[in-house]
Amino acid sequence: MSPQENSSDTASQPKKKVTIPSSVSVKKLSEILQLPVATIITELMKNGILATINEEIDYDTASIIAGDLEFETEPAEEKTEGGRLTLEELDKLIAQEKSSGKNLLPRAPIVTILGHVDHGKTTLLDTIRKANVAAGEAGGITQHISAYQTKKRKQIITFIDTPGHEAFAAMRKRGLSIADIAILVVAADDGVRPQTKEVIAYIKERKLPVIVAINKIDKPDAKPERVKQELAEHGILFEEWGGDTMCAEISAKNNIGIDKLLENIALLAEVEDFRADSKRDGLAIVLESHLDPQKGPVATALVRTGTLKVGQDIISGGSFGRIRRIEDWSGKNLEQAGPSVPTIIYGFNTAPQVNDVVQVVSGKTLAREKSQEASVKKLSKIQEEDDQKKKLTLILKADMQGSLEAVEQILSSIESPEVALNIISSGVGSITESDVRIAESAGALILGFNSEPTSVAKRLAEASKIQIETYNIIYKLVEAVKEKLAALLPPEIIRTDYGELSVLAIFKTGKRDMIVGGRVSSGKMLRGSLIEIKRDGEIIGQGKMMNLQQNKQNADEVNQGNECGIVFEGNVKIQVGDTLICYKEEEKKRAL
């Protein structure tokens, strides 16, 4: 017996509850409801939707169909990981991971360079970076980012360029560190200074392995032995003095001793044997972030443990999204990034904050839910705008969160006192039939950026006469929106005055027309032009010149000093002594 035949029995029984994902094929829906595919297709047709067995429909549509077939629905929710990790929690997690010893594999040491101002920290970093590229061990530097890698004795070394950076300063205050090894730079001609002492205290507190780089040894007044003595007085004892601290005498400016310094780092890394669990989901720390007008939110992050992969859903502080691209420090695309790898991540909805922890979340719904939440807030804000403005109502869909954010960011910067955008819905993924229904009820235009309508949505849009426009270049989408907004603006009226006529005689007076005669006192009279009537120095009305004659012959124009007759149409009654001003108006389309 079919569900329809048994409707009288089921009406008194509670509806069966089913869970439906955000997008489902017609065939899969029939399996969920345990009904023939033909029944599902029939119900879709009753709702004005033509869909084949393998076509995808969204949750809203599937929910309506299921409801018509006496089912109660709820959206499928995939579990996500716990709350957002703090820096302190990440530090503890890594410590626990290290003590457990499970799934640990070697990773590159993370090195930071510390020291007093003007002792050569930045120059040292630049020299190492340039030498690395010259050696052909990495691609060309595409941009200056806060972390990069080099290689010595087949050992990858990660450098963090954050000695004066906000991220490092904040971590130091919280007693945290993302570095494994500290390079303490001290100028050979200056010695231990106040900031040097602060760095030494920090290194001892964190129990960080340290290598001293005595810089500027090529200067005439360089005194490396005196520097070693001063450091010893502050508890930094070198190997030759019975301590365990390695030392390299260098000139960062002239590339002297850099190889020895890298050799020391590689040796220390071998001794310390740094390891991490690359099999787990990645956990990274944001070093820098910004909003790129073309690429959207961009975050530079250092992976502390685990592996980040393209396509993973991620959260970081108040930001979220899906990784759509990972680049290494040289701008090379990566499919994944493991422990100690500095990465540039594209795909966040907004730029995360420095020191936020990037973590992978299981569950494809998180980014969409957050996007809808942001859209609701945006809609509330828009609705508070001046109701007198003409509005262009839009629905936005994009392929990725970063793309969507970039488009929304640029569109939100379009300002006009007369017109406004009303983005009633935005999201990631294909344009679906739900988008079309919303557009139909709101009279909205659907815009897709690297997002195409599903075949079902396309047919529904054609039947409902809903306009869908898709773009793959942001500036073309933005220009199209500006043109549509400009079309809502009232045109600019440009007036051109041509001449004046002194009225000398009235030949005929009708209900709405008159024939008058006069002399052109300035400029010229043009047939078909508009007329203003001035009396006693004031404009008292307007009308139109229907015809112009000179010497009882039709004329296109009559110049200054000549007499002529005019057929005037308008409500004002012209009198002898009035002045008629001849002018024309043109409408000009406005732009934003």
Secondary structure, DSSP 8 states (H G I E B T S, - for coil): --TTTTHHHHTTS--EEEEE-SEEEHHHHHHHHT--HHHHHHHHHHTT----TT-EEEHHHHHHHHHHTTEEEEE------SS---HHHHHHHHHHHHHH-TTEEE---EEEEEESTTSSHHHHHHHHHHHHHHTTSS----S--SEEEEEETTEEEEEE--TT-HHHHHHHHTT----SEEEEEEETTT---HHHHHHHHHHHHHT--EEEEEE-TTSTT--HHHHHHHHHHTT--BGGGTSSBEEEE-BTTTTBSHHHHHHHHHHHHHHHT-EEETTSB-EEEEEEEEEETTTEEEEEEEEEESBEETT-EEEETTEEEEEEEEE-TTS-EESEE-TT-EEEEEEESS---TT-EEEE-S-THHHHHHHHHHHHHHHHHHHTS-TTSEEEEEEEEESSHHHHHHHHHHHHT---SSEEEEEEEEEESSB-HHHHHHHHHHT-EEEEES--B-HHHHHHHHHHT--EEEESSHHHHHHHHHHHHHHHS--EEEEEEEEEEEEEEEEEE-SSEEEEEEEEEEEEEETT-EEEEEETTEEEEEEEEEEEEETTEE-SEEETT-EEEEEEESSS---TT-EEEEEEEEEE----
